Amino acid sequence: MNATQAVKAITAAGSLCGVLDGLSAIALTLALGGKVARMFQGIAAGVLGRDSAQGGAKTVAMGVALHFVIAFGAATVYFAASRVLPFMIDSALWCGVIYGVLVHLFMSFVVVPMSAIGPRPFVARTFFILLAIHMIVVGPSIALTIGAYSR
């Protein structure tokens, strides 16, 4: 696969993942009685800390942008790993489910604690709901898209 095809694969996978995960996050936020703007400001809090809640539309937009940066980053990592481990293409669905678990664990226990948000208390209900979303939406959307572009 040449560089142009690689960029197309990563762009498609990151975009699909970002949209589907974003819609899942919106649905979950609304189901739990939260506000969508605040949810995206919560993502911006990874960079801005608590001040993100005071930023209005600017920090909502920043949260949306960061959400997609993360999705493109996850797609890039999967793409790179699949160049070395071809079974990630051949068994994209199962590898996607496992990748979703790994992305969730990395975000929960590395990225968020090291961000301006800092360590957060473990809430089992939220952890497992988000784990399911990552297993069903995040990992498979990336893996199946990368797989389709790699064939």
Secondary structure, DSSP 8 states (H G I E B T S, - for coil): --HHHHHHHHHHHHHHHHHHHHHHHHHHHHHTT--HHHHHHHHHHHHHGGGGGGSTHHHHHHHHHHHHHHHHHHHHHHHHHHHH-THHHHTHHHHHHHHHHHHHHHIIIIIHHHSSS------HHHHHHHHHHIIIIIHHHHHHHHHHHH-
